[in-house]
């Protein structure tokens, strides 16, 4: 039978209880309030009784402790918010939506959904029941199915989400931070296109993909940003365009290179200011666009054709498809390489392509439009 007593010289009440081996023990309750001490002591005895009868599991022990703490906090007038793992991650996503670009939020949402689905019924348990071992098992489940960089991205998102729980006092330490990233031995490396490859590509491209390719090359814009451009983004009289990038949510005003300006002027956009530059590609999913561009490269003989079907590994799981060293994103690398080859400084090249420039940010340097326009005019014309 458990009971609490005061010991000479000790401010806190001490719990006397019988452990699972039937030995009498004592333990401080860490409180000077007798009623709180009794609650702690009785729960401690309950855990030992269950252990003695063989009915104790880790989850049951944790549940008893959580119940005792919740009862004490409620009696003190400071009830603990009882959130499940699923509720915490869903709440974090809802708050993050206002801070992230739509594309990034969608990617994070997919990661969160994959993780809570992996947890199964445990996702409905209290957030405090989440353990480092759960995240380690999730990492192990991902390894071999997705690229190592993707595994590490999943871990990064979990760390950020659970950091909020640390600040709220649910965890002393972030359980996701205890899980190490996987080695990037399969790190994917892209290379720039050669001028010969670009000319082969443009020679067989449809009108919309020709627009996409030259726009990606001369602006460094990402795939979906290029696909979603409309006449409203263009100011042909001043040879510049304005857009808000989906990934960074930053608005950029960029001069248009002469070859690209000539191409834009050749497009029949009519009188509609919202006319899409690429009517067959606007608002298409990024994966679909990426696959279409790969097929275009395959037709040009730049890559090996593929059927876009997931392959099955020996254990029945989908295995990763080998990535190409040239993709639409390689146009950003190509633009950067061509600018530097033309003698343009790193700071100007990074500003034009939209990279975060350490040199610019550290020195608060403003790259004026004329400097950027002169830099763009050094680029070769791949449309001829």
C-alpha positions as CSV (number, residue, x, y, z in Angstrom):
1,X,0.0,0.0,0.0
2,X,1.4,3.4,-1.0
3,X,1.6,6.3,1.4
4,X,3.2,9.7,1.7
5,X,5.3,10.9,4.7
6,X,7.4,13.9,5.6
7,X,11.0,13.2,6.5
8,X,13.0,15.5,8.9
9,X,14.7,18.3,6.9
10,X,13.0,17.4,3.6
11,X,10.5,20.0,2.2
12,X,8.9,17.6,-0.3
13,X,6.6,14.7,0.6
14,X,8.1,11.2,0.1
15,X,6.2,8.3,-1.4
16,X,6.6,4.9,0.3
17,X,5.6,2.1,-2.1
18,X,6.1,-1.6,-2.9
19,X,8.0,-2.3,-6.0
20,X,7.5,-5.2,-8.5
21,X,9.9,-7.4,-6.5
22,X,7.8,-6.8,-3.3
23,X,10.5,-4.7,-1.7
24,X,9.5,-1.5,0.2
25,X,11.0,1.6,-1.4
26,X,10.7,5.4,-1.0
27,X,10.9,8.2,-3.6
28,X,10.5,11.9,-3.4
29,X,7.3,13.2,-5.0
30,X,9.0,16.6,-5.7
31,X,6.1,18.5,-4.3
32,X,5.2,20.1,-1.0
33,X,1.5,19.8,-1.6
34,X,0.2,16.7,0.1
35,X,-2.7,16.1,-2.3
36,X,-0.4,16.4,-5.3
37,X,2.1,14.0,-3.6
38,X,-0.6,11.4,-3.0
39,X,-1.7,11.5,-6.6
40,X,1.9,10.9,-7.7
41,X,2.5,8.2,-5.1
42,X,-0.7,6.3,-6.0
43,X,0.1,6.4,-9.7
44,X,3.7,5.2,-9.0
45,X,2.2,2.2,-7.0
46,X,-0.2,1.5,-9.9
47,X,2.7,1.2,-12.3
48,X,4.6,-1.2,-10.0
49,X,1.4,-3.3,-9.4
50,X,0.9,-3.7,-13.2
51,X,4.6,-4.6,-13.7
52,X,4.3,-7.3,-11.0
53,X,1.3,-8.8,-12.7
54,X,2.9,-8.7,-16.1
55,X,0.4,-6.3,-17.5
56,X,2.8,-3.3,-17.9
57,X,3.9,-2.1,-21.3
58,X,5.8,1.1,-22.2
59,X,2.6,2.7,-23.6
60,X,0.6,1.8,-20.5
61,X,3.2,3.1,-18.1
62,X,3.4,6.3,-20.1
63,X,-0.3,6.6,-20.1
64,X,-0.5,6.3,-16.3
65,X,2.2,9.0,-15.8
66,X,0.5,11.3,-18.3
67,X,-2.8,10.9,-16.5
68,X,-1.2,11.7,-13.1
69,X,0.5,14.8,-14.5
70,X,-2.6,16.0,-16.2
71,X,-4.7,15.6,-13.1
72,X,-2.2,17.5,-11.0
73,X,-1.9,20.3,-13.5
74,X,-5.6,20.6,-13.8
75,X,-6.0,20.8,-10.0
76,X,-3.4,23.6,-10.1
77,X,-5.5,25.5,-12.6
78,X,-3.1,25.0,-15.5
79,X,-4.5,22.1,-17.5
80,X,-2.2,20.5,-20.1
81,X,-3.4,20.6,-23.7
82,X,-4.0,17.0,-24.8
83,X,-2.9,16.9,-28.4
84,X,-2.4,13.8,-30.5
85,X,0.5,13.4,-32.8
86,X,-1.8,13.8,-35.8
87,X,-3.3,17.0,-34.3
88,X,0.1,18.5,-33.7
89,X,1.3,18.0,-37.2
90,X,-2.0,19.1,-38.8
91,X,-1.9,22.3,-36.6
92,X,1.7,23.0,-37.6
93,X,0.8,22.7,-41.3
94,X,-2.1,25.0,-40.9
95,X,0.0,27.7,-39.3
96,X,2.9,27.2,-41.8
97,X,0.6,27.7,-44.8
98,X,0.8,31.4,-44.4
99,X,4.6,31.4,-44.2
100,X,5.4,29.0,-47.0
101,X,4.9,29.2,-50.8
102,X,2.1,26.9,-52.1
103,X,4.6,24.5,-53.6
104,X,6.7,24.2,-50.5
105,X,3.6,23.8,-48.3
106,X,2.3,21.1,-50.6
107,X,5.6,19.3,-50.4
108,X,5.7,19.5,-46.6
109,X,2.0,18.4,-46.4
110,X,3.0,15.3,-48.4
111,X,5.9,14.6,-46.0
112,X,3.7,15.0,-42.9
113,X,1.0,12.8,-44.3
114,X,3.5,10.1,-45.1
115,X,4.9,10.1,-41.6
116,X,1.6,10.0,-39.7
117,X,0.3,7.3,-42.0
118,X,3.5,5.3,-41.3
119,X,2.8,5.6,-37.5
120,X,-0.6,3.8,-38.0
121,X,-2.8,3.9,-34.9
122,X,-0.1,5.6,-32.9
123,X,-0.8,8.8,-34.7
124,X,-3.9,9.1,-32.5
125,X,-1.8,8.8,-29.3
126,X,-0.6,11.8,-27.2
127,X,2.2,13.8,-28.8
128,X,4.5,13.0,-25.9
129,X,4.4,9.3,-26.8
130,X,6.4,10.0,-30.0
131,X,9.9,8.6,-29.6
132,X,13.2,8.9,-31.5
133,X,12.8,5.2,-32.3
134,X,9.6,6.0,-34.3
135,X,11.5,8.5,-36.4
136,X,14.4,6.1,-36.9
137,X,12.0,3.4,-38.1
138,X,10.5,5.9,-40.5
139,X,13.9,6.8,-41.8
140,X,14.8,3.1,-42.3
141,X,11.5,2.7,-44.2
142,X,12.4,5.5,-46.6
143,X,16.0,4.4,-47.3
144,X,16.2,2.5,-50.6
145,X,12.8,3.8,-51.7
146,X,13.7,7.4,-52.2
147,X,16.9,9.4,-52.8
148,X,19.0,10.1,-49.7
149,X,18.4,13.8,-50.2
150,X,14.7,13.2,-50.0
151,X,15.1,11.1,-46.8
152,X,17.0,14.0,-45.2
153,X,14.3,16.5,-46.4
154,X,11.7,14.4,-44.6
155,X,13.9,14.5,-41.4
156,X,14.3,18.2,-41.7
157,X,10.6,18.8,-41.9
158,X,10.0,16.6,-38.9
159,X,12.6,18.4,-36.9
160,X,11.1,21.8,-37.6
161,X,7.6,20.7,-36.8
162,X,8.6,19.0,-33.5
163,X,10.8,22.0,-32.4
164,X,7.5,23.8,-31.8
165,X,6.6,21.0,-29.3
166,X,9.9,21.5,-27.5
167,X,9.1,25.2,-27.1
168,X,5.7,24.3,-25.7
169,X,7.3,22.0,-23.2
170,X,6.0,18.7,-24.6
171,X,9.6,17.4,-25.0
172,X,12.8,18.3,-23.3
173,X,14.7,17.4,-26.4
174,X,13.5,17.3,-30.0
175,X,13.2,13.5,-30.8
176,X,13.8,14.2,-34.5
177,X,17.1,15.9,-33.8
178,X,18.4,12.7,-32.3
179,X,18.1,11.0,-35.7
180,X,21.0,11.5,-38.0
181,X,20.8,12.3,-41.7
182,X,21.7,9.5,-44.1
183,X,24.9,9.7,-46.1
184,X,24.6,11.5,-49.5
185,X,26.5,8.9,-51.4
186,X,23.8,9.0,-54.2
187,X,23.8,12.8,-54.3
188,X,22.4,13.7,-57.7
189,X,24.6,16.0,-59.8
190,X,23.2,18.1,-62.6
191,X,25.3,19.6,-65.4
192,X,24.6,22.4,-67.8
193,X,23.4,21.8,-71.3
194,X,25.9,22.3,-74.1
195,X,25.1,24.7,-77.0
196,X,24.8,21.7,-79.3
197,X,22.3,20.0,-77.0
198,X,20.2,23.2,-76.7
199,X,20.0,23.6,-80.5
200,X,19.0,19.9,-80.9
201,X,16.3,20.5,-78.3
202,X,14.9,23.6,-79.9
203,X,14.9,22.1,-83.4
204,X,12.3,19.5,-82.4
205,X,10.4,21.4,-79.6
206,X,6.8,22.4,-80.0
207,X,6.1,26.1,-79.9
208,X,5.2,26.0,-76.2
209,X,8.3,24.0,-75.2
210,X,10.5,26.2,-77.4
211,X,9.1,29.2,-75.4
212,X,9.7,27.3,-72.1
213,X,13.3,26.3,-73.0
214,X,14.5,29.8,-74.1
215,X,12.7,31.4,-71.2
216,X,14.4,29.0,-68.7
217,X,17.7,29.6,-70.3
218,X,17.7,33.4,-70.4
219,X,15.9,33.9,-67.1
220,X,16.9,31.0,-64.9
221,X,13.2,30.6,-63.9
222,X,12.0,27.3,-62.6
223,X,9.8,24.9,-64.5
224,X,6.4,25.9,-63.2
225,X,7.2,29.6,-63.1
226,X,8.0,29.4,-66.8
227,X,4.8,27.4,-67.6
228,X,2.6,29.9,-65.8
229,X,3.9,33.1,-67.3
230,X,1.3,35.3,-69.0
231,X,1.3,38.5,-71.1
232,X,0.7,40.3,-67.8
233,X,4.2,39.4,-66.6
234,X,5.8,41.1,-69.7
235,X,6.7,44.7,-70.3
236,X,8.1,44.4,-73.8
237,X,8.5,48.1,-74.3
238,X,11.0,48.3,-71.4
239,X,12.4,44.8,-72.1
240,X,11.7,43.4,-68.7
241,X,9.3,41.0,-66.9
242,X,7.9,40.8,-63.4
243,X,6.8,37.8,-61.5
244,X,6.5,36.3,-58.0
245,X,8.4,33.0,-57.8
246,X,6.4,30.1,-56.5
247,X,9.2,28.6,-54.5
248,X,10.5,31.7,-52.8
249,X,7.4,33.8,-52.9
250,X,9.7,36.7,-53.9
251,X,8.8,39.2,-56.6
252,X,11.5,39.8,-59.2
253,X,11.9,42.4,-61.9
254,X,14.4,41.1,-64.5
255,X,15.6,42.5,-67.8
256,X,14.8,40.4,-70.9
257,X,17.8,39.3,-73.0
258,X,17.7,40.3,-76.7
259,X,17.1,36.7,-78.0
260,X,14.3,36.2,-75.6
261,X,12.8,39.6,-76.3
262,X,12.7,38.7,-80.0
263,X,11.1,35.4,-79.2
264,X,8.4,37.0,-77.0
265,X,7.6,39.6,-79.7
266,X,7.0,36.8,-82.2
267,X,4.3,35.2,-80.0
268,X,0.7,35.9,-80.9
269,X,-0.8,36.8,-77.5
270,X,-3.8,38.8,-78.8
271,X,-5.3,41.5,-76.7
272,X,-5.8,39.5,-73.5
273,X,-3.4,40.7,-70.9
274,X,-3.7,37.3,-69.1
275,X,-3.0,35.3,-72.3
276,X,-0.6,32.5,-71.3
277,X,2.8,32.3,-73.1
278,X,2.5,28.5,-73.1
279,X,-1.2,27.7,-73.5
280,X,-0.8,23.9,-73.4
281,X,1.4,24.0,-70.3
282,X,0.0,26.6,-68.0
283,X,-1.2,25.3,-64.6
284,X,0.1,21.8,-65.3
285,X,1.5,19.8,-62.3
286,X,5.3,20.0,-62.0
287,X,5.7,16.2,-62.3
288,X,3.8,16.1,-65.5
289,X,5.8,19.0,-66.9
290,X,9.1,17.3,-65.9
291,X,8.1,14.1,-67.6
292,X,7.1,15.9,-70.7
293,X,10.5,17.7,-70.8
294,X,12.3,14.5,-70.3
295,X,10.4,13.0,-73.3
296,X,11.4,16.0,-75.4
297,X,15.1,15.4,-74.4
298,X,14.7,11.7,-75.3
299,X,13.3,12.5,-78.7
300,X,16.3,14.8,-79.3
301,X,18.6,12.0,-78.4
302,X,20.0,13.6,-75.3
303,X,18.7,11.0,-72.8
304,X,17.5,7.4,-72.8
305,X,13.7,7.1,-73.3
306,X,11.7,5.8,-70.3
307,X,8.1,4.7,-69.8
308,X,7.5,6.7,-66.6
309,X,6.3,3.5,-64.8
310,X,7.6,2.7,-61.4
311,X,9.7,-0.4,-61.2
312,X,9.3,-3.0,-58.4
313,X,12.2,-4.1,-56.3
314,X,12.6,-7.7,-55.0
315,X,10.7,-6.9,-51.9
316,X,7.7,-5.6,-53.8
317,X,8.3,-1.9,-53.1
318,X,8.7,0.7,-55.7
319,X,12.3,1.4,-56.4
320,X,13.8,4.7,-57.4
321,X,14.3,5.5,-61.0
322,X,17.8,6.7,-62.0
323,X,17.8,10.5,-62.3
324,X,19.1,12.3,-65.4
325,X,22.1,14.6,-65.1
326,X,20.3,17.1,-67.3
327,X,16.7,18.3,-66.5
328,X,14.8,21.5,-67.0
329,X,16.6,22.8,-63.9
330,X,19.9,22.4,-65.7
331,X,18.9,25.5,-67.7
332,X,19.6,27.5,-64.6
333,X,23.1,25.9,-64.4
334,X,23.5,26.6,-68.1
335,X,22.6,30.3,-67.7
336,X,25.0,30.7,-64.8
337,X,27.8,29.0,-66.7
338,X,27.3,31.1,-69.8
339,X,27.2,34.3,-67.8
340,X,30.4,33.5,-66.0
341,X,32.0,32.3,-69.2
342,X,31.1,35.8,-70.6
343,X,33.0,37.4,-67.7
344,X,30.0,38.4,-65.7
345,X,30.7,38.7,-61.9
346,X,29.3,36.1,-59.5
347,X,27.2,38.7,-57.8
348,X,25.5,39.9,-61.0
349,X,25.1,36.3,-62.3
350,X,23.4,35.2,-59.0
351,X,21.1,38.2,-59.0
352,X,20.0,37.5,-62.5
353,X,19.3,33.8,-62.0
354,X,17.6,34.4,-58.7
355,X,20.1,32.7,-56.4
356,X,20.7,34.0,-52.9
357,X,23.9,35.9,-53.3
358,X,26.1,35.9,-50.2
359,X,28.2,38.6,-51.8
360,X,25.2,40.9,-52.3
361,X,23.6,40.3,-49.0
362,X,26.8,40.8,-47.0
363,X,27.8,44.0,-48.7
364,X,24.2,45.4,-49.3
365,X,25.1,45.8,-53.0
366,X,22.4,46.9,-55.4
367,X,22.8,45.5,-58.9
368,X,21.4,48.1,-61.2
369,X,19.3,47.2,-64.2
370,X,21.8,48.5,-66.8
371,X,24.5,46.3,-65.3
372,X,22.2,43.3,-65.5
373,X,21.0,44.1,-69.0
374,X,24.6,44.4,-70.3
375,X,25.4,41.1,-68.7
376,X,22.4,39.4,-70.4
377,X,23.4,40.8,-73.8
378,X,26.7,38.9,-73.5
379,X,24.8,35.6,-73.8
380,X,24.9,33.7,-77.1
381,X,21.7,33.5,-79.2
382,X,20.6,29.8,-79.2
383,X,17.5,30.5,-81.3
384,X,19.5,30.9,-84.5
